Amino acid sequence: MDQVKAVMESGFGALLDVPGLNYRTQLYEEAYEKFPQGFVLGSETASTVSSRGVYKYPVVNAASGIYNARQCSSYDLEYCSWSNIPDKDFVLQDDKPWVIGEFVWTGFDYLGEPTPYDNLWPSRSSYFGICDLAGLPKDRYYLYRSRWNTKDSTLHVLPHWNHEGREGEITPVFVYTSYKSAELFINGKSQGIQRKSNATDLNRYRLMWMDVKYEPGTLKVVAYDDAGKPVAEKQVVTAGKPHHISLEADRNQYPPTAKTCVM
């Protein structure tokens, strides 16, 4: 149900076996009180927008940021006027036992609906996906993985560490992890330990170093278990200058002969 206010007023929402709400996290409480089923499902959630490998500064938590490059920032804090960041849904699911789950819009980017660039060519595909058009994971993939994958640990660091021209400028570092705390190092120097907390919705699910200043080199994160023991680490290194591009054929005949054609 997309028009949440309307289905509450008309009584339509009370007729369904499973009342599913699209976005409108601010209306969950009211819907729960008005619907007799005793629970609510997030039938279409989040629609956070991001472009894989693209980071914009300053980092802001806001609706529909517009940039000249027609991309969205991969800090996963930008959303549509009618949607929200993933953390809002996580809070409801964790704090309200009557919120039974969610279906995220969307798992993959798709052609069409290039919000917030609907009228700005050459944008022609969505930015909502957890993975991009090629099926490659965006940073947001690991935020969901840190929550949904209860068998394997997750430790993911963003952004990339190639920001020529930003030397000395504030470049926040986020970590999406299943661990509760981690320590950040830049070129071997500790930037302190961050721990998940209930201070804000974001602090509950993300480890964030907001005052980091960019300097080329090595970005390393060490995760700690509940006893304070280091258990995992991840590092991101500033890439050097490209050396060359090599193009090599993977076959010497095209189209392949019937003998080599695999169906």
C-alpha positions in Angstrom: 0.0 0.0 0.0 1.6 3.2 -1.2 -1.0 5.8 -0.1 -0.7 5.0 3.6 -2.9 7.8 4.9 -5.6 6.9 2.4 -5.8 3.2 3.2 -6.0 4.0 6.9 -8.9 6.4 6.4 -10.8 4.2 4.0 -10.3 1.0 6.0 -8.7 -0.8 3.0 -5.6 -1.6 5.0 -7.6 -3.5 7.6 -8.8 -6.0 5.0 -5.5 -7.5 4.1 -4.0 -10.6 5.7 -0.6 -8.9 5.8 -0.7 -5.1 5.7 2.4 -3.9 3.7 3.4 -0.3 3.8 5.6 1.4 1.2 8.0 3.8 2.9 6.2 6.3 5.2 8.2 5.2 8.3 6.7 8.1 10.2 3.2 6.5 9.8 4.0 3.0 11.1 2.9 3.7 14.6 -0.5 5.1 13.4 -1.0 2.2 11.0 -0.3 -0.3 13.7 -2.9 1.3 16.0 -5.6 1.5 13.3 -5.1 -1.9 11.6 -6.5 -4.9 13.5 -3.9 -7.4 12.2 -1.4 -6.6 15.0 1.7 -6.3 12.7 3.1 -4.3 9.8 5.4 -5.3 6.9 7.7 -3.0 5.0 6.5 -4.0 1.5 8.8 -1.4 -0.2 11.5 0.3 1.8 14.5 2.6 1.8 15.1 3.7 -1.8 18.4 5.2 -0.6 20.2 6.4 -3.7 23.9 5.9 -4.4 26.4 5.4 -7.3 29.1 2.8 -6.8 32.5 4.3 -6.0 31.2 7.9 -6.1 31.7 10.1 -2.9 30.5 13.7 -2.5 31.6 16.3 0.0 30.6 17.5 2.5 28.8 14.4 3.6 25.2 15.2 4.4 22.1 13.2 5.4 19.5 14.7 3.1 16.9 14.1 0.5 17.7 14.2 -3.2 21.1 15.7 -3.5 21.8 17.0 -7.1 25.3 17.0 -8.6 26.5 18.1 -12.0 28.0 14.7 -12.7 24.5 13.1 -12.5 25.6 10.7 -9.7 24.6 10.1 -6.1 27.0 9.8 -3.2 27.9 6.4 -1.9 27.9 7.4 1.7 24.4 6.0 1.8 22.8 9.1 3.4 20.9 10.4 0.4 17.3 9.4 -0.4 14.2 10.6 -2.1 11.6 13.0 -0.8 9.3 10.1 -0.1 11.8 7.6 1.2 14.6 7.2 3.7 18.0 5.7 4.5 18.2 2.0 5.6 18.8 2.8 9.2 15.3 4.1 9.7 13.8 0.7 8.8 16.4 -1.1 11.0 15.3 0.9 14.0 11.6 0.1 13.5 12.4 -3.6 13.1 14.6 -3.7 16.1 12.4 -1.6 18.4 8.9 -2.6 17.3 8.3 -6.4 17.5 5.2 -5.9 15.4 7.3 -4.8 12.4 7.9 -8.2 10.8 10.4 -7.3 8.1 11.0 -5.5 4.8 11.4 -5.7 1.1 14.0 -3.2 -0.1 13.5 -1.2 -3.2 15.7 -2.4 -4.9 18.2 -5.2 -5.0 19.6 -4.0 -8.3 19.6 -0.8 -10.3 17.4 -0.9 -13.3 16.6 1.1 -16.5 14.1 3.8 -15.8 13.2 6.0 -12.7 16.5 7.9 -12.5 15.4 9.8 -9.4 16.6 12.4 -8.5 17.7 13.1 -12.1 14.3 12.3 -13.7 14.5 15.2 -16.1 18.2 15.5 -16.5 19.8 13.7 -19.5 21.8 11.4 -19.8 20.6 9.8 -16.6 18.4 6.9 -17.6 18.6 4.3 -14.8 17.8 4.1 -11.1 20.2 4.7 -8.3 18.1 2.7 -5.7 19.9 -0.6 -6.1 21.9 -2.4 -3.4 23.9 -3.6 -6.5 24.5 -1.6 -9.7 23.4 -2.4 -13.2 26.3 -4.8 -13.7 25.4 -6.6 -10.5 28.4 -5.3 -8.6 27.8 -4.5 -4.9 27.7 -0.9 -3.9 28.8 0.1 -0.4 25.2 -0.3 0.8 25.3 -4.0 0.0 27.7 -4.4 3.0 25.4 -2.4 5.3 22.6 -4.9 4.6 25.0 -7.8 4.7 26.3 -6.8 8.2 22.7 -7.1 9.3 21.2 -10.0 7.3 24.1 -12.4 7.1 24.2 -14.0 10.6 26.6 -16.8 9.7 29.5 -14.8 8.2 31.2 -11.7 9.6 31.2 -8.5 7.6 33.9 -5.8 7.6 33.7 -3.1 4.8 35.4 0.3 4.6 34.5 3.3 2.6 35.3 5.5 0.7 38.1 4.5 -1.6 41.3 6.3 -0.8 42.1 8.0 -4.1 41.2 11.7 -3.5 44.0 13.6 -5.3 43.4 17.3 -4.5 41.7 16.7 -1.2 44.9 16.5 0.9 44.2 17.8 4.4 40.4 18.1 3.8 37.8 16.4 5.9 37.0 13.0 4.3 34.8 10.9 6.6 35.4 7.2 6.8 32.5 4.7 7.4 32.7 1.1 8.3 29.8 -1.4 7.8 30.5 -4.4 10.0 28.9 -7.1 12.0 31.3 -6.3 14.8 30.4 -3.8 17.5 33.7 -1.8 17.5 36.7 -1.1 15.3 39.8 1.1 15.2 40.9 3.2 12.2 44.5 3.8 11.2 45.8 6.1 8.5 49.4 5.4 7.5 49.8 3.6 10.8 48.4 6.4 13.0 45.3 5.5 15.1 42.3 7.7 14.5 40.6 6.2 17.5 38.1 3.4 18.3 34.4 3.7 17.3 31.7 1.6 18.9 28.1 1.1 17.9 25.7 2.8 20.3 22.2 4.1 20.6 23.4 7.8 20.5 21.7 8.2 17.0 20.1 5.9 14.5 23.3 6.0 12.4 25.5 5.1 15.4 23.5 2.0 15.9 24.4 0.4 12.6 27.5 2.3 11.3 31.0 3.0 12.6 31.9 6.6 11.5 35.0 8.7 11.8 33.6 12.1 10.7 36.7 14.3 11.2 39.3 12.3 9.2 41.6 14.4 7.0 42.7 12.9 3.7 46.3 11.9 3.2 47.4 9.4 0.5 48.6 6.0 1.8 46.9 3.2 3.6 43.6 3.2 5.4 43.3 0.3 7.8 40.5 -0.8 10.0 40.8 -3.4 12.8 37.6 -4.9 14.2 37.3 -6.1 17.8 35.1 -8.7 19.3 33.1 -8.2 22.5 36.1 -8.9 24.7 38.2 -6.3 22.9 40.3 -8.7 21.0 41.3 -7.9 17.4 39.5 -10.4 15.1 39.5 -9.0 11.6 41.1 -6.2 9.6 40.6 -4.6 6.2 42.7 -2.0 4.4 42.3 0.3 1.4 45.4 1.7 -0.3 45.8 4.7 -2.5 46.4 3.5 -6.0 49.4 4.5 -8.1 49.3 6.0 -11.5 48.0 3.6 -14.2 50.8 1.8 -16.0 49.1 0.7 -19.3 46.0 -0.8 -20.8 46.3 -4.2 -22.4 43.7 -5.7 -24.8 43.9 -9.4 -25.4 41.6 -11.6 -27.4 40.2 -14.6 -25.5 39.8 -16.6 -28.7 41.3 -16.5 -32.2 38.2 -17.1 -34.2 34.7 -15.5 -34.1 32.1 -16.7 -34.3 33.3 -19.9 -32.7 32.9 -23.1 -34.7 30.1 -25.6 -33.9 32.7 -27.8 -32.2 33.7 -25.1 -29.7 30.3 -23.6 -29.2 29.0 -24.3 -25.7 25.2 -24.1 -25.1 
